[in-house]
Amino acid sequence: MTETRPTSERARRAEASLAPRVHGTVRIVGAGLLGASIGHALTARGVDVVLDDTSPSQLRLAVDYGAGRQARDGDEPSLVVVAVPPDVTADVIERELTRHPDAVVTDVASVKLEPLRALRERGVDLTHYIGSHPLAGRERGGAISARADIFVGRPWVVCRDEATSAADLAVVEGLALELGATPIEMSPEDHDRAVALVSHVPQLVASLLAGRFVDARDDSLRLAGQGVRDTTRIAASAPELWVQILGANAEPVVDVLDRLAADLTAVATALRAPDAPGARRAIADTIRRGNDGVERLPGKHGQNRRFEQLVVMVDDTPGQLGRLFGELGELDVNVEDMRLEHSPGAQFGLAEISVDPAAVRRAVDGLESRGWKIASTTND
């Protein structure tokens, strides 16, 4: 006779973590970057994903790439995800709530308050609607740019209210968790103020700075290093989408821009007379405040930890980065972050590697003993 042993708590937790959190058919309206990426991730997990889009070519492309199937008469989704541009988000949410009254409806628009206001003004029954927003994306949009992993480790804001049922909330948070994101509950007002600061204004700042390059001399731009590329990376974003996003979240964005403009004016005033009393302190305080702000940004796994950087020269030949990572692993040095900068006109690149401060000396000594050249460390 086989003895039956009670399942351990650890085993139960492991089994629960493997159980699917999304059940039934998921309908995704909008087969662009976010919609198709959600479709890819859910389809890979065996979920029946139905795609719909006003653009037949976009829809066919998303289907061809495997993000889901085209909608059919008789589809009864348990969850509807609205992933359309901000100027039509409210209209599509209203339509989907009417067509699928038994489904939970969420949207992934980057502005939460304006569509909610519009729906309330129309008197739409919002019992089964929960606004949400995954803080994920890429500079390029469309189904062709979609990836199943863009949500992994990213925040996913869920905007519940007092009328939200626990069952409906579990559906939306389950979607975020299934895709590897971290659900964060916020009010629509708090969400819009937050994204104005950490997403919408940074987009404008990057675009304004990159706009200075249009009339710049070619020999000036040849001096561009990784710093300016990091600062302006998101300037490649689509203007059409950002006109809608910024217009829908104008008030919080303007509030941040006004304060930023005052800071810029103060710095410009100090630099007009850098030898005047207090000018150098004003400049130093600006840089120091930036240091303090950067330290508040959560790092890997959401931790507020500061890492040290070492810059390693890497030959521009196949296999060198793999060898570098392999040897760091042999040295028991975990790479917390990495970025690669190519040196203009040279046959090597500079790999800036972030590691735990306690591992810096071990990494430097070990790599140098293996023939790597360390260009610099944080403390140099």
C-alpha positions in Angstrom: 0.0 0.0 0.0 1.4 3.4 -1.0 1.6 5.9 1.7 0.0 9.3 0.9 2.0 12.2 2.3 0.5 15.6 2.8 1.6 18.2 0.2 4.2 20.6 1.7 3.5 24.3 1.8 6.4 24.9 -0.5 5.1 22.4 -3.0 1.6 24.0 -2.8 3.1 27.4 -3.5 5.2 26.1 -6.4 2.1 24.4 -7.9 0.1 27.6 -7.5 2.8 29.6 -9.2 2.6 27.3 -12.2 -1.2 27.4 -12.5 -2.5 29.6 -15.2 -3.9 32.9 -14.0 -5.8 33.8 -17.2 -8.7 31.6 -18.1 -11.1 31.5 -21.1 -10.8 33.5 -24.2 -9.0 36.9 -24.2 -10.1 39.4 -26.8 -7.6 42.1 -27.7 -8.8 45.2 -29.5 -5.8 46.9 -31.2 -3.1 44.8 -32.7 -0.3 47.3 -32.4 2.8 47.0 -30.2 1.1 46.5 -26.8 -1.9 44.5 -28.0 0.2 42.1 -30.1 2.8 41.7 -27.4 0.1 40.7 -24.9 -1.3 38.4 -27.6 2.1 36.7 -28.1 2.7 36.3 -24.4 -0.8 34.7 -23.8 -0.7 32.6 -26.9 2.6 31.1 -25.8 0.9 30.1 -22.5 -1.9 28.3 -24.4 -4.6 31.0 -24.0 -7.1 31.4 -26.7 -6.5 35.0 -28.0 -8.8 36.8 -30.3 -7.5 39.8 -32.1 -9.4 42.8 -33.6 -8.2 45.9 -35.3 -9.7 48.6 -37.5 -6.7 48.1 -39.8 -7.0 44.9 -41.8 -3.3 44.8 -42.7 -2.2 45.3 -39.1 -4.6 42.6 -38.0 -3.4 40.1 -40.6 0.2 40.9 -39.7 -0.3 40.3 -36.0 -2.1 37.0 -36.8 0.6 35.9 -39.2 3.2 36.6 -36.5 1.3 34.4 -34.0 -0.2 36.9 -31.7 -3.7 35.3 -31.8 -6.5 34.5 -34.2 -9.1 36.7 -35.9 -12.4 37.2 -34.1 -15.3 34.9 -35.0 -19.0 35.2 -34.5 -19.9 33.5 -31.2 -16.6 34.4 -29.4 -17.4 34.8 -25.7 -14.3 36.4 -24.0 -13.8 36.4 -20.3 -11.4 39.3 -20.6 -11.3 42.2 -23.1 -8.1 44.2 -23.4 -8.4 47.5 -25.2 -5.1 48.6 -26.8 -6.0 51.4 -29.1 -4.8 55.1 -29.3 -5.9 57.4 -26.5 -8.3 59.5 -28.7 -10.6 56.4 -29.3 -10.0 54.5 -26.0 -13.2 55.6 -24.3 -15.3 54.8 -27.5 -13.9 51.3 -27.7 -14.3 50.6 -24.0 -17.9 51.6 -24.2 -18.5 49.4 -27.3 -16.8 46.4 -25.7 -18.7 46.7 -22.4 -21.9 46.7 -24.4 -21.0 43.8 -26.7 -19.6 41.6 -23.9 -21.5 42.4 -20.7 -20.2 39.3 -18.9 -16.5 40.0 -19.6 -14.1 42.1 -17.6 -12.8 45.0 -19.7 -9.5 46.7 -19.2 -7.5 49.1 -21.3 -3.7 49.7 -21.5 -3.8 53.4 -22.5 -1.0 55.5 -20.9 -3.5 58.1 -19.6 -6.2 56.9 -17.3 -8.3 59.9 -16.1 -9.6 61.4 -19.4 -11.2 58.2 -20.8 -12.7 57.5 -17.3 -14.2 61.0 -17.2 -15.6 60.6 -20.7 -17.2 57.2 -19.9 -18.8 58.6 -16.7 -20.2 61.6 -18.5 -21.9 59.3 -20.9 -23.4 57.3 -18.1 -21.8 54.0 -19.2 -22.1 51.1 -16.7 -18.5 50.6 -15.5 -19.1 47.7 -13.2 -16.8 45.4 -15.1 -14.3 48.0 -16.3 -10.9 48.4 -14.7 -8.3 50.8 -16.2 -4.8 49.6 -16.3 -1.4 50.5 -17.8 1.7 48.4 -18.3 4.8 50.6 -18.1 6.4 48.9 -21.0 7.1 49.6 -24.7 9.6 50.2 -27.4 10.6 53.2 -29.5 9.1 51.5 -32.6 5.4 50.5 -32.7 3.2 48.1 -34.7 2.6 44.4 -34.7 6.0 43.8 -36.3 7.8 45.2 -33.2 5.8 43.2 -30.7 7.5 40.9 -28.2 6.2 38.6 -25.6 8.8 39.6 -23.0 8.4 43.4 -22.9 6.3 43.2 -19.7 8.6 41.0 -17.7 9.7 42.8 -14.5 7.8 46.0 -15.5 5.2 47.8 -13.3 1.6 47.4 -14.4 -0.7 50.0 -12.9 -4.3 48.9 -12.0 -6.8 51.6 -11.3 -9.6 50.1 -9.2 -12.3 52.0 -7.4 -14.8 51.3 -4.6 -17.1 49.5 -7.1 -14.5 47.1 -8.3 -15.2 43.5 -7.3 -12.5 41.3 -6.0 -13.2 38.8 -8.8 -12.8 41.4 -11.5 -9.6 42.8 -9.9 -8.1 39.3 -9.8 -8.7 38.9 -13.5 -6.7 42.1 -14.4 -4.0 41.5 -11.8 -3.8 37.9 -13.0 -3.2 39.2 -16.6 -0.3 41.3 -15.3 1.2 38.5 -13.3 0.8 36.0 -16.1 2.9 38.3 -18.3 5.6 38.7 -15.7 4.7 42.2 -14.7 4.2 43.6 -11.2 0.7 45.0 -10.5 0.6 48.3 -8.6 -2.7 49.8 -7.5 -3.1 53.6 -8.0 -5.9 56.0 -8.6 -6.3 57.5 -12.1 -5.3 60.9 -10.8 -2.1 59.6 -9.1 -1.2 57.5 -12.2 -1.5 60.5 -14.6 0.6 62.7 -12.3 3.2 59.9 -12.0 3.6 59.2 -15.7 3.8 62.9 -16.5 6.9 63.0 -14.4 8.6 59.7 -15.3 7.4 59.2 -18.9 5.7 62.1 -20.6 8.1 64.9 -19.7 11.2 62.8 -20.3 9.8 62.2 -23.8 9.5 65.9 -24.4 13.0 66.6 -22.9 14.6 63.9 -25.1 12.8 65.3 -28.2 13.7 68.9 -27.5 17.4 68.0 -27.0 17.5 65.8 -30.1 15.9 68.6 -32.0 19.0 70.6 -31.4 20.9 68.1 -33.6 18.9 68.9 -36.8 21.0 72.0 -37.6 24.2 70.9 -35.9 27.4 70.4 -37.9 28.4 66.9 -38.8 31.7 67.2 -37.1 29.9 68.1 -33.8 27.6 65.0 -34.0 30.6 62.7 -34.7 31.7 63.5 -31.1 28.4 62.0 -29.7 29.0 59.4 -27.0 26.8 57.0 -25.0 25.6 59.8 -22.7 23.8 61.8 -25.4 22.5 58.5 -27.0 21.1 57.4 -23.6 19.5 60.8 -23.1 17.9 61.0 -26.5 17.0 57.3 -27.2 13.3 57.8 -26.8 13.3 60.8 -29.2 12.7 58.2 -32.0 9.1 57.7 -30.8 6.1 58.2 -33.1 4.9 61.9 -33.1 1.3 60.9 -33.9 0.9 58.8 -30.8 2.6 61.3 -28.5 0.4 64.2 -29.7 -2.6 62.2 -28.3 -0.8 61.1 -25.1 0.4 64.6 -24.2 -2.9 66.2 -25.1 -4.8 63.8 -22.9 -2.5 64.4 -19.9 -1.7 68.1 -20.5 -2.4 69.5 -17.0 0.1 67.3 -15.1 2.7 67.6 -17.9 2.5 71.4 -17.9 2.9 71.4 -14.1 6.2 69.5 -14.4 7.3 71.5 -17.4 6.8 74.8 -15.6 8.9 73.7 -12.7 11.6 72.3 -15.1 11.6 75.6 -17.0 12.2 77.5 -13.7 15.1 75.2 -13.0 16.6 75.8 -16.5 16.2 79.5 -16.1 18.1 79.5 -12.8 21.0 77.5 -14.3 21.1 79.7 -17.4 21.2 82.8 -15.1 24.1 81.3 -13.1 26.1 80.4 -16.2 25.7 83.9 -17.7 27.9 85.2 -14.9 29.7 82.1 -13.5 32.0 84.1 -11.4 29.2 86.0 -9.6 28.7 85.3 -6.0 26.6 82.2 -5.5 26.7 81.2 -9.2 29.0 78.2 -8.8 27.0 77.0 -5.8 23.8 77.1 -7.9 25.4 75.0 -10.6 26.8 72.5 -8.1 23.5 72.3 -6.3 21.7 71.5 -9.6 24.1 68.6 -10.3 23.9 67.4 -6.7 20.1 67.4 -6.7 20.3 65.3 -9.9 22.6 62.8 -8.0 20.0 62.6 -5.2 17.2 62.1 -7.7 18.9 59.3 -9.6 19.6 57.5 -6.3 15.9 57.4 -5.6 15.2 55.4 -8.8 14.5 51.7 -8.1 17.1 49.5 -9.7 17.2 45.8 -10.4 14.2 43.9 -8.8 12.8 47.3 -7.6 15.6 47.7 -5.1 17.0 51.0 -4.2 20.6 49.8 -4.4 23.6 51.6 -5.8 26.0 49.6 -7.9 29.6 50.4 -8.9 30.6 50.5 -12.5 33.7 49.2 -14.3 34.5 49.9 -17.9 36.1 47.1 -19.8 37.7 47.4 -23.3 36.2 44.7 -25.6 37.7 43.8 -29.0 35.2 44.1 -31.8 35.4 40.5 -32.7 32.9 37.6 -32.4 32.6 35.9 -29.0 34.3 38.6 -26.9 31.3 39.6 -24.9 30.4 36.0 -24.2 33.9 35.4 -23.0 33.7 38.4 -20.7 30.5 37.3 -19.1 31.7 33.8 -18.8 34.9 34.9 -17.0 32.9 37.2 -14.7 30.8 34.2 -13.8 33.9 32.2 -13.0 35.0 35.0 -10.7 31.5 34.8 -8.9 30.7 38.4 -10.0 27.0 39.0 -10.9 26.4 41.5 -13.6 23.6 43.8 -12.4 23.5 45.9 -15.6 25.5 46.4 -18.7 25.7 48.8 -21.6 28.0 48.8 -24.6 29.5 51.8 -26.3 31.4 51.6 -29.5 34.5 53.8 -29.8 34.3 55.8 -33.0 37.0 54.8 -35.5 38.4 52.1 -33.2 38.2 48.3 -33.4 36.9 47.9 -29.9 34.0 48.8 -27.6 33.6 49.9 -24.0 31.4 47.6 -21.9 30.2 49.5 -18.8 29.3 46.8 -16.2 27.4 47.5 -13.0 28.3 45.2 -10.1 27.9 45.0 -6.3 30.4 47.3 -4.7 31.8 44.4 -2.7 32.7 42.7 -6.0 34.5 45.5 -7.8 38.1 44.7 -6.6 37.5 40.9 -7.3 36.2 41.7 -10.8 39.1 44.1 -11.6 41.9 41.9 -10.3 40.4 38.8 -11.9 39.8 40.3 -15.3 43.2 42.0 -15.5 44.8 38.7 -14.6 43.0 37.2 -17.6 44.2 39.9 -20.0 41.3 42.3 -20.0 42.0 46.0 -20.0 40.0 48.0 -17.5 39.4 51.5 -18.8 38.0 52.9 -15.6 36.0 52.2 -12.4 33.5 54.3 -10.5 36.2 55.4 -8.0 38.8 56.4 -10.6 
